[in-house]
Amino acid sequence: MTDGVEVDVPFAVHDRSIFLPATETLVLADVHLGKAADSSVDAPIDDGADVRDRLAAVLETTAPATVVVAGDLLHSFSRLPRGLERDLEAVVATVADAGAELVVTPGNHDTMLGEVFSGQTVPEYRPDGGETVICHGHERPVESAERYVVGHDHPALSIEGRKLPCLLYGPDCYEGADVIVLPAFTRLAAGATVNGMRGRDFQSPLVRTPDAFHPAVRDDAADEVLWFPPLGRCRRLL
C-alpha cells in the first residue's frame, strides 16, 4: 500500500458519503433500494436495513440540515421490487427523525421514483444556491458550477488484493470545475475497479481524464480517510 497523501478538500468523507460543512449537506448516491429483492441470488445482507442503519449512523455524526441522494435511490425500471416501499419509508423516516430535509436528484434507475416518493426531486441540486451542483452524473449537467458531486460509476480501488469502495476527486477536471465521484452507498454494488480504467471506461461524461483524479478510501475501523496520488501515478504504486 502507498503512503497516504495530503489533499485539501472542502468536504469530509464518511461512510460512502460526504458532508459539505459550508451548507450542512450530506450527500450519498446509488442506494439502489430493491436491488436485493430484484436479484436472482440470495443477497448476503438485508440491504434495506443495512442502508437505514448506516445512514442513521452518518446522520448522527454529521447532523446535516439537508440530505441529498445523488441518483439511483431505487433499483427499478418497470416494476417495484418486493419490500422496496417499506425500505424507502424507513429511509425517509430516518432522515426526518434526524431533523433533516431529504432531496433526490433522480438517476437512470429511478424511473418509478414518482410512484413511491412524494418528497423533493430536482434534476440538479445546488445547496443554498452556492458553488456546488449535485446530480447523478449519468448525463452532462445543465447547471454550471465550481464543483460537481455525482455518483453513477460506483468506483472501487483494488489495494493489495482487496477491492474497496472509494471516492474520486478530480480538481479542475470538468470544464474547469472540480468533480467528486461517490462510491455506491449500497454494499450490494460490487463497484467498478478504477485502477486500470481509462476515460472511455467510465459511464459518466464528467470523468474523461481519470488519471487526474485522487482516490480516497475510508477506513471505518480506524476512523480515518486515506488519500492516494492521482490515478495516473497510483496505478504504478498499487
C-alpha positions as CSV (number, residue, x, y, z in Angstrom):
1,M,0.0,0.0,0.0
2,T,1.2,3.5,-0.7
3,D,1.7,6.1,2.0
4,G,-1.3,8.5,2.3
5,V,-1.0,11.9,0.7
6,E,-2.5,15.3,1.8
7,V,-5.4,16.5,-0.3
8,D,-7.1,19.8,0.6
9,V,-10.8,19.4,0.1
10,P,-13.9,21.4,1.3
11,F,-15.7,18.3,2.4
12,A,-15.5,15.4,4.9
13,V,-15.5,11.8,3.8
14,H,-17.8,9.5,5.7
15,D,-19.3,6.0,5.1
16,R,-19.6,6.0,1.3
17,S,-20.8,9.6,1.5
18,I,-19.5,13.2,2.0
19,F,-20.5,16.1,4.2
20,L,-20.3,19.6,2.9
21,P,-19.9,21.7,6.1
22,A,-20.4,25.1,4.4
23,T,-24.0,24.2,3.6
24,E,-24.6,21.4,6.2
25,T,-25.3,19.0,3.4
26,L,-24.8,15.2,3.5
27,V,-24.5,13.6,0.0
28,L,-24.8,10.0,-0.9
29,A,-25.5,8.2,-4.2
30,D,-26.6,4.8,-5.6
31,V,-28.6,3.5,-2.7
32,H,-30.4,1.1,-5.1
33,L,-33.2,0.1,-2.7
34,G,-34.8,-3.1,-4.0
35,K,-31.6,-4.5,-5.5
36,A,-31.5,-7.5,-3.2
37,A,-35.2,-8.4,-4.0
38,D,-34.5,-7.9,-7.7
39,S,-31.5,-10.2,-7.7
40,S,-31.7,-13.8,-8.8
41,V,-29.4,-14.9,-6.0
42,D,-29.7,-14.6,-2.2
43,A,-28.2,-11.3,-1.0
44,P,-25.6,-11.5,1.8
45,I,-27.3,-8.7,3.7
46,D,-30.8,-7.2,4.2
47,D,-30.0,-4.1,2.1
48,G,-32.9,-2.1,3.3
49,A,-32.0,-2.5,7.0
50,D,-28.3,-2.0,6.2
51,V,-28.9,1.2,4.4
52,R,-31.1,2.5,7.1
53,D,-28.7,1.7,10.0
54,R,-25.6,3.0,8.2
55,L,-27.4,6.2,7.2
56,A,-28.6,6.7,10.8
57,A,-25.0,6.5,12.0
58,V,-23.7,9.1,9.5
59,L,-26.6,11.4,10.3
60,E,-25.8,11.2,14.0
61,T,-22.1,12.1,13.2
62,T,-22.8,14.9,10.8
63,A,-26.2,16.4,11.9
64,P,-26.9,17.8,8.4
65,A,-29.7,20.2,7.5
66,T,-30.2,18.5,4.1
67,V,-29.6,15.0,2.8
68,V,-29.2,14.7,-0.9
69,V,-29.3,11.4,-2.8
70,A,-27.3,12.0,-6.0
71,G,-29.4,9.5,-8.0
72,D,-30.4,5.9,-8.0
73,L,-32.2,5.9,-4.8
74,L,-34.2,3.0,-6.2
75,H,-33.3,-0.1,-8.2
76,S,-36.3,-0.4,-10.5
77,F,-37.2,0.2,-14.1
78,S,-40.6,-1.3,-14.9
79,R,-41.7,-2.7,-11.6
80,L,-41.2,-2.1,-7.9
81,P,-39.3,-5.0,-6.2
82,R,-40.9,-6.6,-3.2
83,G,-40.2,-4.7,0.0
84,L,-38.9,-1.5,-1.8
85,E,-41.7,0.7,-0.5
86,R,-41.1,-0.5,3.1
87,D,-37.4,0.2,2.8
88,L,-38.0,3.6,1.3
89,E,-40.3,4.6,4.1
90,A,-37.6,3.6,6.6
91,V,-35.0,5.8,4.8
92,V,-37.4,8.8,4.7
93,A,-38.3,8.3,8.4
94,T,-34.6,8.0,9.3
95,V,-33.8,11.4,7.7
96,A,-36.9,13.0,9.1
97,D,-36.1,11.8,12.6
98,A,-32.6,13.4,12.3
99,G,-34.3,16.7,11.6
100,A,-33.0,16.9,8.0
101,E,-34.7,17.6,4.7
102,L,-34.4,14.8,2.0
103,V,-33.8,15.8,-1.6
104,V,-33.3,13.3,-4.5
105,T,-31.7,14.1,-7.9
106,P,-33.1,11.1,-9.9
107,G,-30.7,8.7,-11.6
108,N,-31.1,6.3,-14.5
109,H,-32.6,3.6,-12.2
110,D,-35.2,6.0,-10.7
111,T,-37.8,5.7,-13.5
112,M,-40.5,4.8,-10.9
113,L,-39.5,7.2,-8.2
114,G,-42.6,9.4,-8.7
115,E,-44.9,6.5,-7.8
116,V,-43.4,5.9,-4.4
117,F,-41.6,9.1,-3.3
118,S,-43.5,12.3,-2.6
119,G,-40.6,14.4,-1.4
120,Q,-38.5,16.9,-3.2
121,T,-36.9,15.8,-6.5
122,V,-34.9,18.0,-8.9
123,P,-32.6,17.1,-11.8
124,E,-29.7,19.0,-10.2
125,Y,-29.5,20.5,-6.7
126,R,-27.4,23.5,-5.7
127,P,-27.1,23.7,-1.9
128,D,-28.1,27.2,-0.8
129,G,-27.6,28.4,-4.3
130,G,-23.9,28.0,-3.9
131,E,-21.0,26.9,-6.0
132,T,-21.7,23.2,-5.8
133,V,-24.1,21.2,-8.1
134,I,-25.2,17.7,-7.1
135,C,-26.6,15.4,-9.7
136,H,-26.4,11.7,-10.6
137,G,-23.8,12.2,-13.3
138,H,-25.2,9.9,-16.0
139,E,-25.8,12.9,-18.2
140,R,-23.9,16.1,-18.8
141,P,-25.1,18.7,-16.2
142,V,-27.1,21.7,-17.3
143,E,-26.1,24.0,-14.5
144,S,-22.6,25.4,-14.4
145,A,-20.7,25.2,-11.1
146,E,-17.3,25.3,-9.5
147,R,-17.8,21.8,-8.1
148,Y,-19.9,18.8,-9.1
149,V,-20.8,15.9,-6.8
150,V,-22.0,12.8,-8.7
151,G,-22.4,9.0,-8.4
152,H,-23.3,6.5,-11.2
153,D,-19.9,4.8,-11.7
154,H,-19.6,3.0,-8.3
155,P,-15.8,3.5,-8.1
156,A,-13.7,1.0,-6.1
157,L,-10.0,0.6,-5.6
158,S,-8.0,-2.6,-5.5
159,I,-5.4,-2.5,-2.8
160,E,-3.2,-5.5,-2.0
161,G,-5.8,-7.9,-3.4
162,R,-8.7,-6.2,-1.6
163,K,-11.4,-4.3,-3.5
164,L,-12.6,-1.3,-1.5
165,P,-15.2,1.4,-2.3
166,C,-13.5,4.7,-3.0
167,L,-14.3,8.3,-3.7
168,L,-12.7,10.0,-6.6
169,Y,-11.8,13.7,-6.5
170,G,-10.7,15.5,-9.7
171,P,-9.7,19.1,-9.3
172,D,-10.5,21.2,-12.4
173,C,-11.4,18.1,-14.3
174,Y,-14.7,19.0,-15.9
175,E,-14.7,22.3,-17.9
176,G,-12.5,23.9,-15.2
177,A,-14.7,22.6,-12.3
178,D,-13.9,20.1,-9.6
179,V,-15.6,16.7,-9.8
180,I,-16.3,14.4,-6.8
181,V,-17.5,10.8,-7.7
182,L,-19.1,9.0,-4.8
183,P,-19.0,5.2,-4.3
184,A,-22.3,3.4,-4.2
185,F,-23.9,3.7,-0.8
186,T,-25.4,0.2,-1.0
187,R,-22.9,-2.5,-0.1
188,L,-24.5,-4.8,-2.6
189,A,-22.9,-3.0,-5.5
190,A,-19.7,-4.7,-6.5
191,G,-18.1,-1.5,-7.7
192,A,-16.0,-0.7,-10.8
193,T,-12.3,-1.2,-10.1
194,V,-10.8,2.1,-11.2
195,N,-7.1,1.0,-11.0
196,G,-6.9,0.3,-14.7
197,M,-9.8,2.3,-16.0
198,R,-9.4,4.9,-18.7
199,G,-11.7,7.8,-19.7
200,R,-13.7,5.6,-22.1
201,D,-14.3,3.1,-19.4
202,F,-16.3,5.5,-17.2
203,Q,-20.0,5.9,-17.8
204,S,-20.3,9.4,-16.5
205,P,-19.5,12.2,-19.1
206,L,-17.9,14.2,-16.2
207,V,-15.0,11.7,-15.9
208,R,-12.9,11.9,-19.1
209,T,-9.4,12.4,-17.5
210,P,-9.4,9.8,-14.7
211,D,-5.6,10.0,-14.4
212,A,-6.0,13.3,-12.6
213,F,-8.5,12.0,-10.0
214,H,-7.3,11.3,-6.5
215,P,-8.9,8.1,-4.9
216,A,-9.8,8.2,-1.3
217,V,-10.6,5.2,0.8
218,R,-12.3,5.4,4.3
219,D,-11.2,3.0,7.0
220,D,-14.2,3.0,9.3
221,A,-12.4,0.8,11.9
222,A,-9.6,3.3,12.2
223,D,-11.9,6.3,11.6
224,E,-9.6,7.8,9.0
225,V,-9.5,8.6,5.3
226,L,-6.5,7.5,3.2
227,W,-5.9,9.7,0.2
228,F,-3.9,8.3,-2.7
229,P,-1.9,10.1,-5.5
230,P,-3.9,10.7,-8.8
231,L,-4.8,7.5,-10.6
232,G,-2.1,8.2,-13.3
233,R,0.6,7.8,-10.6
234,C,-1.4,5.5,-8.4
235,R,-1.5,2.7,-10.9
236,R,2.2,2.3,-10.8
237,L,2.2,2.0,-7.0
238,L,-0.6,-0.4,-6.2
